[in-house]
Amino acid sequence: MKHSINLFQADLIPEQPWLTLPRILFVILLLIVALVAAKGVMSWQVSGLQSELATATAQRANAQQQITQLGGQLAAIRPDARLQAEVLRLEAEVLTRQRLLAELQRRGQLDQHDYASLLSDLARLHRDGLWLTRIQQRQGSVILHGKAVDASLLPLWMQQFKTAATLSASRFNMVELKRDDQDILNFILQGTPASASRLVIPVGELNGDELESNGDRRPLPIGAEQ
């Protein structure tokens, strides 16, 4: 009978090193590939940014050129003196009418529900040489106090009442007409509601000669139906 004795010990087996040359080469290769890929990505991003920068620069140059052109055009524009004077006149007129509205509202001379439309119509029918000094509205009747430099302006002005919504609904009569010390005509018109009448004023009914020959004050009806 044979017997064998194993004298080999496990700790006598030589250990294999983990860091071998093939593994080192593989890791180096992976690093090189990663660096090349990162460089490619960065190059692509830089190229895109450069393209966007070039586009933005071109747009900025174009905008600057347009600004320069518009600045030259603006400098070449000269304000029209006539338009400026007209704007100033309109602003003064608006301010005057606003003050008149405030004063009339304070005194309670106009009804709250329709004074705005009445003043709007009177403003639209404005005629040079004729102006109002007082407006009253009582129980549907409209009383207009004013002045005129020429008597012939009154019938021409009153003929326009039929084109105004608030004035065409009334029949106007001349209550008072007289001249003051400065030879200015002072007039009072009273309008009463007329459901089926139209305003008709003969142009020749008022004139300066008749006014002077009949004294300083005389009632004169205007707007009789025909």
SEMARFI-993788 format. One record per residue: residue number from 1; x, y, z of N, C-alpha, C in turn. Coordinates in pm, 1 decimal. Layout:
BEGIN
{node NUM {X Y Z} {X Y Z} {X Y Z}};
...
//
This chain:
BEGIN
{node 1 {84.9 -117.5 0.0} {0.0 0.0 0.0} {89.1 123.4 0.0}};
{node 2 {52.7 219.3 -99.1} {135.2 337.3 -110.8} {66.5 455.2 -45.5}};
{node 3 {144.2 534.2 11.6} {95.2 657.5 73.5} {168.2 775.6 11.6}};
{node 4 {89.8 884.6 -11.3} {150.6 1007.2 -66.6} {127.9 1122.0 29.3}};
{node 5 {221.6 1204.3 33.6} {214.9 1320.3 122.0} {228.2 1446.4 36.0}};
{node 6 {130.5 1535.7 43.3} {128.9 1663.5 -32.6} {197.6 1768.7 51.0}};
{node 7 {314.0 1804.3 7.2} {389.3 1907.0 79.2} {365.5 2048.7 22.3}};
{node 8 {270.2 2066.8 -80.3} {243.6 2198.7 -143.9} {156.0 2281.1 -53.7}};
{node 9 {190.7 2406.5 -35.2} {112.6 2499.6 46.0} {58.9 2611.9 -42.6}};
{node 10 {-63.6 2653.5 -14.6} {-129.0 2753.3 -100.5} {-59.3 2887.4 -95.7}};
{node 11 {-3.0 2921.0 18.8} {61.6 3052.2 27.6} {192.0 3057.7 -48.5}};
{node 12 {232.0 2944.1 -102.4} {353.4 2943.1 -182.2} {327.3 2972.4 -329.6}};
{node 13 {192.5 2984.5 -370.1} {159.4 3014.7 -509.5} {191.8 3161.0 -536.1}};
{node 14 {262.7 3194.9 -635.7} {296.7 3335.9 -664.2} {170.9 3416.2 -705.2}};
{node 15 {155.3 3533.8 -650.3} {41.1 3620.7 -679.7} {56.3 3687.9 -817.4}};
{node 16 {-57.5 3693.2 -890.9} {-57.3 3761.2 -1021.5} {-78.0 3911.4 -1000.5}};
{node 17 {4.3 3998.7 -1050.1} {-11.6 4144.3 -1032.0} {-135.9 4195.5 -1107.1}};
{node 18 {-216.8 4291.4 -1041.3} {-339.1 4344.9 -1105.1} {-305.7 4445.2 -1214.0}};
{node 19 {-205.0 4524.3 -1189.6} {-167.3 4628.0 -1285.1} {-66.4 4570.5 -1382.8}};
{node 20 {-125.3 4519.4 -1489.5} {-38.7 4461.0 -1592.1} {-27.4 4555.9 -1709.1}};
{node 21 {65.2 4528.3 -1798.2} {88.3 4614.8 -1913.6} {-32.3 4621.1 -2006.3}};
{node 22 {-97.7 4510.7 -2034.4} {-216.4 4520.9 -2120.8} {-325.4 4607.1 -2061.3}};
{node 23 {-341.2 4591.9 -1928.2} {-444.6 4673.7 -1865.2} {-407.3 4821.7 -1870.1}};
{node 24 {-283.7 4853.2 -1848.6} {-238.9 4992.2 -1855.1} {-260.7 5049.8 -1994.3}};
{node 25 {-227.1 4973.7 -2095.4} {-246.6 5020.2 -2232.3} {-394.2 5042.2 -2263.9}};
{node 26 {-478.9 4953.0 -2213.2} {-623.8 4967.3 -2236.9} {-679.0 5094.0 -2171.9}};
{node 27 {-635.9 5120.2 -2049.8} {-681.5 5240.8 -1980.7} {-634.4 5366.5 -2053.4}};
{node 28 {-507.3 5363.3 -2099.0} {-455.0 5478.7 -2173.0} {-534.1 5501.3 -2300.6}};
{node 29 {-569.1 5391.5 -2367.7} {-647.3 5402.0 -2490.8} {-784.1 5462.2 -2462.3}};
{node 30 {-848.3 5420.3 -2353.4} {-978.4 5476.4 -2317.5} {-969.0 5625.7 -2289.2}};
{node 31 {-862.4 5666.7 -2217.6} {-844.7 5808.1 -2188.3} {-826.5 5889.8 -2315.8}};
{node 32 {-747.9 5835.4 -2410.7} {-724.9 5906.1 -2536.7} {-855.8 5923.1 -2612.9}};
{node 33 {-936.3 5816.1 -2617.2} {-1065.2 5823.2 -2688.3} {-1157.3 5927.0 -2622.4}};
{node 34 {-1160.2 5928.3 -2487.8} {-1245.4 6024.1 -2417.5} {-1200.4 6167.3 -2442.7}};
{node 35 {-1067.8 6189.4 -2442.8} {-1017.2 6324.2 -2468.3} {-1049.6 6369.9 -2609.4}};
{node 36 {-1035.1 6279.5 -2705.0} {-1066.9 6315.3 -2844.0} {-1215.8 6348.7 -2858.1}};
{node 37 {-1302.2 6268.8 -2794.1} {-1446.1 6295.3 -2801.9} {-1481.3 6428.1 -2735.9}};
{node 38 {-1418.8 6455.3 -2618.4} {-1445.9 6582.0 -2550.6} {-1399.5 6700.7 -2634.3}};
{node 39 {-1284.0 6686.7 -2697.5} {-1234.4 6794.8 -2782.9} {-1327.9 6819.0 -2900.3}};
{node 40 {-1380.6 6709.8 -2957.8} {-1473.1 6724.3 -3069.9} {-1602.2 6796.0 -3027.9}};
{node 41 {-1653.6 6757.2 -2910.7} {-1775.2 6823.6 -2861.7} {-1749.7 6971.4 -2835.6}};
{node 42 {-1636.2 7003.3 -2773.9} {-1604.4 7142.3 -2745.8} {-1584.3 7221.9 -2874.1}};
{node 43 {-1522.0 7160.2 -2971.8} {-1502.5 7228.6 -3100.4} {-1636.2 7258.8 -3167.0}};
{node 44 {-1728.4 7163.9 -3158.3} {-1861.3 7184.5 -3218.1} {-1936.3 7296.7 -3146.3}};
{node 45 {-1928.4 7299.2 -3013.6} {-1994.0 7404.6 -2937.7} {-1932.1 7541.3 -2966.8}};
{node 46 {-1799.2 7547.3 -2974.0} {-1732.7 7673.7 -3005.1} {-1772.2 7722.6 -3143.4}};
{node 47 {-1784.2 7630.6 -3237.8} {-1824.1 7668.5 -3373.1} {-1965.0 7726.9 -3373.8}};
{node 48 {-2057.2 7663.6 -3298.5} {-2192.9 7716.6 -3290.4} {-2197.2 7854.3 -3225.7}};
{node 49 {-2119.0 7871.2 -3119.1} {-2115.0 8001.3 -3052.6} {-2056.6 8108.1 -3143.6}};
{node 50 {-1955.1 8073.7 -3220.2} {-1897.4 8170.6 -3312.8} {-1997.3 8210.2 -3421.7}};
{node 51 {-2075.8 8110.7 -3466.8} {-2178.5 8141.4 -3567.5} {-2285.1 8234.9 -3510.1}};
{node 52 {-2331.3 8208.8 -3387.3} {-2429.5 8295.3 -3323.4} {-2372.1 8434.8 -3300.0}};
{node 53 {-2244.9 8440.3 -3261.5} {-2182.1 8570.0 -3239.9} {-2173.8 8650.1 -3368.3}};
{node 54 {-2141.2 8581.9 -3478.2} {-2134.1 8651.6 -3606.0} {-2271.7 8703.7 -3647.6}};
{node 55 {-2375.5 8621.3 -3625.7} {-2512.0 8665.1 -3659.1} {-2553.5 8784.3 -3574.9}};
{node 56 {-2524.9 8777.6 -3443.5} {-2560.2 8889.0 -3354.7} {-2484.5 9016.0 -3391.6}};
{node 57 {-2359.4 9000.4 -3429.3} {-2280.4 9117.2 -3469.5} {-2337.6 9182.1 -3594.6}};
{node 58 {-2379.1 9097.9 -3690.9} {-2438.7 9151.8 -3813.1} {-2570.7 9222.4 -3784.2}};
{node 59 {-2652.8 9162.6 -3696.9} {-2779.4 9226.1 -3661.3} {-2756.0 9358.1 -3589.0}};
{node 60 {-2656.3 9360.7 -3502.7} {-2626.4 9484.2 -3430.3} {-2580.3 9593.3 -3526.6}};
{node 61 {-2497.4 9555.2 -3623.2} {-2451.4 9653.2 -3721.2} {-2567.8 9705.9 -3804.7}};
{node 62 {-2660.9 9614.5 -3841.3} {-2777.4 9656.1 -3918.8} {-2867.1 9750.0 -3838.4}};
{node 63 {-2888.1 9715.8 -3710.5} {-2970.6 9800.7 -3624.9} {-2905.6 9937.7 -3605.1}};
{node 64 {-2775.3 9939.2 -3588.3} {-2705.4 10066.0 -3571.8} {-2718.3 10151.8 -3696.9}};
{node 65 {-2712.1 10086.9 -3813.2} {-2727.8 10160.8 -3938.2} {-2868.5 10219.4 -3949.6}};
{node 66 {-2969.9 10140.5 -3911.4} {-3107.5 10191.0 -3915.2} {-3125.8 10306.6 -3817.8}};
{node 67 {-3066.9 10295.7 -3699.2} {-3076.7 10404.7 -3601.8} {-3014.5 10531.7 -3657.2}};
{node 68 {-2900.5 10516.0 -3723.7} {-2835.0 10632.6 -3782.3} {-2922.0 10696.2 -3890.3}};
{node 69 {-2985.4 10611.5 -3974.0} {-3072.5 10663.8 -4078.9} {-3194.6 10734.1 -4020.5}};
{node 70 {-3255.4 10671.3 -3919.1} {-3372.3 10733.2 -3857.1} {-3335.0 10863.5 -3786.3}};
{node 71 {-3217.1 10865.8 -3725.6} {-3172.4 10988.9 -3662.4} {-3155.2 11101.0 -3763.4}};
{node 72 {-3100.8 11067.5 -3880.6} {-3087.7 11168.9 -3984.6} {-3222.3 11217.4 -4034.3}};
{node 73 {-3318.4 11122.9 -4052.2} {-3451.1 11163.0 -4096.0} {-3520.8 11249.5 -3991.3}};
{node 74 {-3505.4 11213.2 -3863.4} {-3567.0 11291.5 -3757.1} {-3508.3 11432.4 -3749.8}};
{node 75 {-3377.0 11440.4 -3770.0} {-3313.3 11571.8 -3766.6} {-3357.8 11658.0 -3884.1}};
{node 76 {-3393.2 11591.6 -3995.5} {-3435.3 11667.2 -4113.6} {-3578.8 11718.3 -4102.8}};
{node 77 {-3656.6 11660.0 -4010.4} {-3796.2 11701.3 -3996.3} {-3802.4 11833.6 -3920.7}};
{node 78 {-3875.4 11926.1 -3975.3} {-3893.9 12055.0 -3910.6} {-4041.6 12071.4 -3874.9}};
{node 79 {-4073.3 12110.1 -3751.4} {-4214.4 12126.3 -3713.8} {-4281.3 12237.0 -3793.8}};
{node 80 {-4405.9 12211.2 -3831.2} {-4484.2 12308.3 -3907.2} {-4537.0 12414.2 -3810.2}};
{node 81 {-4500.3 12538.4 -3834.6} {-4542.8 12646.3 -3744.7} {-4694.8 12661.4 -3744.3}};
{node 82 {-4757.4 12640.8 -3860.1} {-4903.3 12653.8 -3867.9} {-4971.0 12546.0 -3784.8}};
{node 83 {-4920.5 12422.0 -3793.3} {-4979.2 12313.4 -3715.4} {-4957.2 12335.8 -3566.4}};
{node 84 {-4838.8 12386.1 -3529.7} {-4814.0 12413.8 -3389.1} {-4909.9 12520.4 -3336.7}};
{node 85 {-4932.8 12622.8 -3415.7} {-5025.9 12727.8 -3373.3} {-5167.7 12672.7 -3360.1}};
{node 86 {-5205.2 12583.7 -3454.2} {-5338.7 12523.2 -3447.3} {-5353.4 12435.2 -3325.0}};
{node 87 {-5248.4 12360.5 -3292.0} {-5251.8 12275.5 -3172.4} {-5265.7 12361.7 -3047.2}};
{node 88 {-5190.6 12469.3 -3039.8} {-5200.0 12558.3 -2924.6} {-5339.9 12620.2 -2913.2}};
{node 89 {-5397.5 12655.7 -3028.2} {-5531.6 12713.5 -3026.3} {-5633.8 12612.5 -2977.0}};
{node 90 {-5622.7 12489.0 -3027.1} {-5716.4 12384.4 -2985.7} {-5700.6 12351.7 -2837.6}};
{node 91 {-5576.3 12349.8 -2790.1} {-5555.2 12323.5 -2647.7} {-5617.5 12433.0 -2562.6}};
{node 92 {-5599.9 12557.9 -2604.7} {-5660.7 12668.9 -2530.7} {-5812.8 12660.3 -2534.4}};
{node 93 {-5868.1 12621.2 -2650.7} {-6013.0 12608.6 -2662.0} {-6066.0 12496.8 -2573.0}};
{node 94 {-5995.7 12384.1 -2571.4} {-6036.9 12273.1 -2484.9} {-6031.8 12314.2 -2338.2}};
{node 95 {-5924.5 12384.6 -2300.5} {-5913.0 12430.2 -2162.3} {-6026.6 12525.6 -2126.0}};
{node 96 {-6060.2 12615.6 -2218.8} {-6169.7 12709.5 -2192.8} {-6301.8 12636.4 -2175.8}};
{node 97 {-6325.7 12537.8 -2260.9} {-6451.9 12462.7 -2251.6} {-6456.3 12378.3 -2125.2}};
{node 98 {-6343.5 12324.9 -2085.6} {-6341.3 12250.0 -1960.6} {-6373.6 12339.6 -1841.7}};
{node 99 {-6318.3 12460.6 -1843.1} {-6349.7 12554.9 -1736.0} {-6496.3 12594.0 -1739.1}};
{node 100 {-6551.0 12612.1 -1859.9} {-6692.4 12645.4 -1871.3} {-6779.0 12532.9 -1817.9}};
{node 101 {-6743.8 12409.4 -1851.1} {-6817.9 12294.0 -1799.6} {-6814.5 12290.7 -1647.0}};
{node 102 {-6696.2 12312.5 -1593.0} {-6683.3 12309.1 -1447.1} {-6767.0 12419.0 -1381.9}};
{node 103 {-6765.5 12538.7 -1442.2} {-6842.1 12649.7 -1385.3} {-6991.8 12625.2 -1396.0}};
{node 104 {-7036.7 12575.2 -1511.7} {-7178.6 12547.2 -1529.3} {-7225.6 12435.9 -1436.5}};
{node 105 {-7141.3 12337.8 -1419.4} {-7177.4 12229.7 -1329.3} {-7184.1 12279.5 -1185.0}};
{node 106 {-7092.0 12369.9 -1150.6} {-7092.1 12424.3 -1014.7} {-7217.7 12506.9 -988.4}};
{node 107 {-7259.5 12583.6 -1085.4} {-7377.0 12668.0 -1066.8} {-7507.5 12591.6 -1083.0}};
{node 108 {-7499.6 12471.4 -1137.5} {-7620.6 12393.3 -1155.5} {-7710.1 12445.9 -1264.7}};
{node 109 {-7651.0 12512.0 -1367.1} {-7731.2 12569.6 -1473.6} {-7771.2 12467.8 -1578.2}};
{node 110 {-7704.1 12352.5 -1582.6} {-7735.8 12251.0 -1681.1} {-7771.7 12121.5 -1611.6}};
{node 111 {-7860.6 12046.6 -1668.8} {-7893.9 11915.2 -1615.1} {-7776.7 11821.8 -1631.8}};
{node 112 {-7759.6 11735.7 -1534.7} {-7643.0 11647.0 -1534.8} {-7646.6 11546.2 -1648.6}};
{node 113 {-7764.7 11510.3 -1696.1} {-7774.4 11398.0 -1788.5} {-7748.9 11434.3 -1934.1}};
{node 114 {-7757.7 11566.8 -1972.1} {-7743.0 11597.6 -2113.9} {-7659.5 11721.9 -2142.5}};
{node 115 {-7595.1 11781.1 -2043.2} {-7519.0 11902.4 -2070.9} {-7397.8 11874.4 -2158.7}};
{node 116 {-7338.9 11755.9 -2147.7} {-7219.1 11725.0 -2227.2} {-7251.1 11723.1 -2375.6}};
{node 117 {-7361.3 11659.2 -2413.7} {-7397.3 11653.7 -2555.6} {-7434.2 11791.6 -2608.6}};
{node 118 {-7500.1 11873.6 -2525.2} {-7534.3 12009.4 -2568.4} {-7409.1 12091.6 -2595.8}};
{node 119 {-7312.8 12088.2 -2505.6} {-7189.9 12164.0 -2525.6} {-7109.2 12108.6 -2642.4}};
{node 120 {-7113.6 11978.7 -2661.5} {-7042.7 11920.0 -2775.7} {-7100.6 11971.5 -2907.2}};
{node 121 {-7234.2 11978.1 -2916.0} {-7296.4 12029.0 -3038.1} {-7264.7 12177.3 -3058.0}};
{node 122 {-7268.8 12255.7 -2950.8} {-7236.6 12398.0 -2963.1} {-7091.3 12419.2 -3003.9}};
{node 123 {-7002.9 12336.0 -2951.9} {-6861.9 12348.2 -2990.7} {-6843.1 12312.9 -3137.9}};
{node 124 {-6916.3 12214.5 -3185.4} {-6903.3 12174.4 -3325.9} {-6956.7 12282.0 -3419.3}};
{node 125 {-7053.5 12359.8 -3373.3} {-7112.9 12464.6 -3456.5} {-7047.0 12600.8 -3434.6}};
{node 126 {-6928.3 12602.2 -3379.0} {-6860.1 12728.6 -3350.2} {-6842.0 12810.9 -3477.8}};
{node 127 {-6863.3 12940.2 -3462.8} {-6847.6 13033.6 -3575.6} {-6766.3 13152.9 -3527.0}};
{node 128 {-6664.9 13190.2 -3604.0} {-6581.6 13304.6 -3567.4} {-6666.0 13431.7 -3562.2}};
{node 129 {-6638.8 13514.4 -3462.7} {-6712.4 13638.8 -3446.6} {-6837.5 13625.6 -3361.7}};
{node 130 {-6863.6 13506.7 -3308.8} {-6982.5 13483.6 -3227.8} {-6944.8 13388.8 -3115.0}};
{node 131 {-6982.6 13424.3 -2992.8} {-6947.0 13338.4 -2880.1} {-7055.9 13346.6 -2773.5}};
{node 132 {-7061.3 13242.4 -2691.7} {-7160.9 13233.2 -2584.6} {-7098.7 13276.2 -2452.5}};
{node 133 {-7180.5 13344.3 -2371.6} {-7135.7 13387.2 -2238.2} {-7207.9 13313.9 -2126.3}};
{node 134 {-7321.6 13252.2 -2158.2} {-7397.3 13182.3 -2055.0} {-7491.8 13083.7 -2121.3}};
{node 135 {-7511.1 12969.1 -2057.2} {-7601.4 12866.1 -2107.1} {-7689.2 12821.5 -1991.4}};
{node 136 {-7820.4 12820.5 -2016.1} {-7914.3 12773.0 -1915.7} {-8001.5 12664.4 -1976.7}};
{node 137 {-8043.1 12571.5 -1891.8} {-8131.1 12464.0 -1935.6} {-8228.3 12435.7 -1823.0}};
{node 138 {-8353.7 12467.9 -1847.5} {-8454.0 12454.7 -1742.7} {-8578.0 12386.8 -1797.8}};
{node 139 {-8612.3 12273.2 -1741.5} {-8734.4 12201.4 -1776.0} {-8749.3 12184.0 -1927.0}};
{node 140 {-8641.6 12142.5 -1991.3} {-8644.6 12115.6 -2134.6} {-8617.2 12235.1 -2221.5}};
{node 141 {-8617.5 12357.4 -2165.9} {-8589.3 12477.8 -2244.0} {-8440.2 12511.2 -2235.0}};
{node 142 {-8384.6 12555.3 -2346.8} {-8244.1 12593.8 -2353.7} {-8237.3 12744.0 -2378.9}};
{node 143 {-8161.8 12814.2 -2295.3} {-8145.1 12959.0 -2310.1} {-7997.4 12986.4 -2333.8}};
{node 144 {-7967.1 13052.2 -2444.8} {-7829.7 13080.8 -2484.8} {-7806.0 13231.5 -2478.1}};
{node 145 {-7710.8 13272.8 -2398.7} {-7668.0 13412.2 -2391.2} {-7534.2 13423.7 -2464.7}};
{node 146 {-7520.8 13525.9 -2546.4} {-7395.3 13538.2 -2618.7} {-7374.3 13675.5 -2677.7}};
{node 147 {-7266.9 13688.1 -2752.6} {-7229.3 13813.2 -2817.6} {-7189.4 13783.4 -2961.7}};
{node 148 {-7202.8 13882.9 -3047.6} {-7166.8 13869.0 -3188.1} {-7116.3 14003.0 -3238.3}};
{node 149 {-7020.5 13997.6 -3328.5} {-6967.6 14120.9 -3386.3} {-7051.7 14168.9 -3503.5}};
{node 150 {-7137.6 14082.9 -3558.1} {-7219.4 14118.6 -3673.6} {-7353.3 14046.3 -3659.6}};
{node 151 {-7463.3 14119.3 -3682.6} {-7595.3 14058.9 -3669.1} {-7619.6 13949.8 -3772.0}};
{node 152 {-7556.2 13959.8 -3888.1} {-7579.6 13859.4 -3992.4} {-7524.7 13722.9 -3954.7}};
{node 153 {-7438.8 13716.6 -3853.3} {-7384.4 13586.8 -3812.5} {-7488.4 13502.1 -3740.1}};
{node 154 {-7585.2 13566.1 -3674.0} {-7682.4 13491.9 -3594.3} {-7768.9 13397.1 -3677.1}};
{node 155 {-7836.2 13444.7 -3784.7} {-7918.5 13349.7 -3861.2} {-7836.2 13240.2 -3928.2}};
{node 156 {-7714.8 13274.4 -3972.9} {-7629.9 13171.9 -4033.0} {-7592.9 13065.8 -3930.3}};
{node 157 {-7566.1 13111.6 -3809.8} {-7530.4 13017.9 -3702.6} {-7650.6 12932.9 -3661.9}};
{node 158 {-7766.6 12996.3 -3650.2} {-7885.2 12924.2 -3605.2} {-7936.6 12826.2 -3710.1}};
{node 159 {-7908.7 12852.0 -3836.9} {-7948.0 12756.6 -3939.8} {-7876.9 12622.5 -3922.2}};
{node 160 {-7761.5 12626.5 -3857.1} {-7686.8 12502.7 -3835.1} {-7745.2 12419.8 -3721.0}};
{node 161 {-7838.3 12475.9 -3643.9} {-7893.5 12402.1 -3531.0} {-7962.8 12272.9 -3575.0}};
{node 162 {-8017.7 12274.5 -3697.6} {-8090.5 12155.6 -3742.2} {-7998.9 12036.5 -3765.7}};
{node 163 {-7867.1 12059.5 -3767.8} {-7772.5 11948.4 -3784.3} {-7724.9 11893.0 -3650.4}};
{node 164 {-7768.4 11953.9 -3539.9} {-7726.6 11910.7 -3407.0} {-7843.7 11840.7 -3337.8}};
{node 165 {-7816.1 11725.7 -3277.3} {-7922.4 11645.7 -3217.5} {-7989.6 11718.3 -3101.5}};
{node 166 {-7909.8 11782.7 -3015.1} {-7967.1 11846.2 -2896.6} {-8037.2 11977.5 -2928.8}};
{node 167 {-7998.9 12042.7 -3037.2} {-8056.1 12172.3 -3072.2} {-8172.5 12160.9 -3170.3}};
{node 168 {-8170.1 12058.5 -3255.0} {-8277.4 12043.5 -3353.4} {-8409.2 12004.9 -3287.3}};
{node 169 {-8404.3 11956.7 -3164.2} {-8527.6 11917.7 -3095.4} {-8598.8 12037.5 -3033.9}};
{node 170 {-8543.7 12157.8 -3046.0} {-8603.6 12277.3 -2987.6} {-8629.0 12381.1 -3096.1}};
{node 171 {-8724.2 12465.1 -3068.0} {-8755.1 12578.3 -3156.4} {-8704.9 12704.8 -3088.0}};
{node 172 {-8613.2 12776.5 -3152.3} {-8545.8 12889.8 -3090.0} {-8608.9 13021.6 -3135.2}};
{node 173 {-8626.0 13110.7 -3037.4} {-8674.4 13246.3 -3062.3} {-8574.8 13345.4 -3004.0}};
{node 174 {-8565.6 13461.6 -3069.9} {-8479.0 13566.7 -3020.6} {-8552.3 13642.4 -2910.1}};
{node 175 {-8501.7 13631.1 -2787.9} {-8564.1 13698.7 -2674.7} {-8511.0 13840.6 -2658.9}};
{node 176 {-8384.6 13861.7 -2685.6} {-8324.2 13992.9 -2666.1} {-8210.7 14011.3 -2765.0}};
{node 177 {-8197.0 14130.8 -2817.2} {-8089.0 14163.2 -2909.7} {-8057.0 14311.9 -2893.2}};
{node 178 {-7938.8 14345.4 -2847.8} {-7902.1 14484.8 -2826.6} {-7751.1 14499.9 -2842.9}};
{node 179 {-7709.7 14625.2 -2863.0} {-7568.3 14656.5 -2874.7} {-7519.9 14718.6 -2743.7}};
{node 180 {-7394.6 14688.6 -2709.8} {-7337.9 14747.8 -2590.1} {-7255.5 14871.4 -2626.6}};
{node 181 {-7184.1 14924.2 -2530.3} {-7106.0 15046.2 -2553.5} {-6993.1 15025.1 -2653.8}};
{node 182 {-6948.1 14901.6 -2671.1} {-6840.5 14872.1 -2764.5} {-6892.5 14827.4 -2900.7}};
{node 183 {-7021.1 14850.3 -2926.4} {-7084.4 14815.7 -3053.6} {-7085.0 14664.2 -3077.9}};
{node 184 {-7090.0 14587.2 -2971.3} {-7099.1 14441.7 -2980.1} {-7243.2 14401.0 -2953.9}};
{node 185 {-7296.2 14311.3 -3035.4} {-7432.5 14263.9 -3017.6} {-7439.9 14166.8 -2901.7}};
{node 186 {-7537.9 14189.7 -2813.8} {-7567.7 14095.9 -2706.4} {-7703.0 14031.5 -2737.9}};
{node 187 {-7707.2 13899.1 -2736.0} {-7831.2 13831.2 -2773.1} {-7865.4 13724.8 -2669.3}};
{node 188 {-7994.5 13694.5 -2666.6} {-8045.0 13585.0 -2583.6} {-8139.6 13502.7 -2671.0}};
{node 189 {-8112.1 13375.7 -2685.5} {-8197.1 13283.3 -2759.9} {-8261.9 13186.8 -2662.5}};
{node 190 {-8390.7 13164.0 -2681.7} {-8460.3 13066.4 -2599.0} {-8516.8 12957.6 -2688.1}};
{node 191 {-8482.8 12834.7 -2656.5} {-8531.1 12720.3 -2732.3} {-8629.2 12638.8 -2650.9}};
{node 192 {-8746.4 12619.2 -2706.2} {-8848.7 12538.7 -2640.4} {-8867.9 12409.5 -2717.5}};
{node 193 {-8905.2 12300.9 -2651.2} {-8923.3 12172.4 -2721.7} {-9027.5 12184.6 -2830.8}};
{node 194 {-8993.4 12128.7 -2946.7} {-9085.6 12128.1 -3060.4} {-9084.3 11988.4 -3118.3}};
{node 195 {-9188.2 11913.8 -3094.1} {-9189.1 11772.1 -3133.0} {-9194.9 11753.7 -3282.6}};
{node 196 {-9264.5 11843.4 -3356.6} {-9281.8 11821.5 -3500.6} {-9244.0 11944.0 -3581.3}};
{node 197 {-9161.5 12034.3 -3527.1} {-9123.9 12155.3 -3600.2} {-8977.5 12151.5 -3635.5}};
{node 198 {-8943.7 12214.3 -3742.5} {-8805.6 12225.1 -3787.3} {-8764.3 12371.7 -3780.6}};
{node 199 {-8638.4 12394.2 -3754.4} {-8585.5 12528.6 -3740.3} {-8561.2 12588.5 -3877.4}};
{node 200 {-8629.2 12700.5 -3908.3} {-8611.6 12768.9 -4036.6} {-8587.7 12915.6 -4006.2}};
{node 201 {-8472.7 12968.9 -4040.7} {-8438.0 13107.8 -4013.3} {-8405.4 13177.6 -4144.4}};
{node 202 {-8486.3 13273.8 -4190.5} {-8450.5 13349.2 -4310.4} {-8323.7 13428.8 -4285.5}};
{node 203 {-8232.0 13424.4 -4380.6} {-8103.9 13491.9 -4364.2} {-8121.4 13641.8 -4355.2}};
{node 204 {-8217.8 13695.5 -4426.2} {-8236.0 13839.5 -4427.6} {-8314.1 13894.1 -4310.8}};
{node 205 {-8354.4 13808.1 -4217.3} {-8437.2 13854.8 -4108.2} {-8359.4 13942.1 -4009.9}};
{node 206 {-8227.9 13917.7 -3999.1} {-8144.2 13997.6 -3909.9} {-8038.7 14069.6 -3991.7}};
{node 207 {-8022.8 14197.7 -3970.5} {-7911.4 14268.7 -4030.8} {-7879.3 14389.7 -3944.9}};
{node 208 {-7762.2 14439.6 -3962.8} {-7714.9 14548.8 -3878.6} {-7794.8 14676.2 -3894.9}};
{node 209 {-7841.9 14707.9 -4017.4} {-7916.1 14831.8 -4040.3} {-8046.3 14831.8 -3963.0}};
{node 210 {-8120.8 14721.9 -3970.0} {-8247.9 14714.1 -3899.5} {-8226.0 14728.1 -3750.4}};
{node 211 {-8118.1 14667.4 -3699.7} {-8091.7 14673.0 -3557.0} {-8064.8 14817.0 -3512.8}};
{node 212 {-7983.6 14888.8 -3586.2} {-7949.1 15024.7 -3547.3} {-8067.7 15119.4 -3562.7}};
{node 213 {-8151.6 15096.4 -3661.9} {-8263.7 15186.2 -3684.6} {-8375.2 15165.9 -3584.1}};
{node 214 {-8379.5 15051.6 -3516.7} {-8486.5 15023.5 -3422.9} {-8442.1 15036.6 -3278.7}};
{node 215 {-8329.2 15092.6 -3253.6} {-8288.6 15116.9 -3116.3} {-8192.3 15012.2 -3067.0}};
{node 216 {-8162.0 15022.9 -2936.9} {-8062.2 14934.8 -2878.2} {-8119.2 14800.6 -2838.7}};
{node 217 {-8248.4 14789.5 -2820.4} {-8302.9 14663.9 -2768.0} {-8438.8 14639.9 -2829.4}};
{node 218 {-8459.0 14520.0 -2885.9} {-8590.3 14483.8 -2936.0} {-8599.7 14331.9 -2943.8}};
{node 219 {-8709.5 14275.4 -2899.5} {-8730.6 14132.1 -2915.6} {-8750.3 14101.0 -3063.4}};
{node 220 {-8696.7 13990.0 -3108.8} {-8708.3 13954.4 -3248.0} {-8725.3 13803.9 -3259.7}};
{node 221 {-8841.5 13752.7 -3300.3} {-8858.9 13606.7 -3313.4} {-8783.9 13554.4 -3433.3}};
{node 222 {-8717.3 13442.7 -3416.0} {-8643.8 13377.7 -3524.0} {-8680.1 13230.7 -3521.4}};
{node 223 {-8699.7 13172.4 -3637.3} {-8724.4 13029.2 -3642.5} {-8870.7 12995.5 -3657.0}};
{node 224 {-8952.1 13084.9 -3711.0} {-9092.6 13053.5 -3730.1} {-9108.8 12947.6 -3834.7}};
{node 225 {-9210.8 12870.1 -3819.0} {-9234.9 12762.1 -3915.0} {-9284.8 12822.4 -4045.5}};
{node 226 {-9251.9 12752.9 -4153.1} {-9298.1 12793.9 -4284.0} {-9381.7 12682.0 -4343.8}};
//
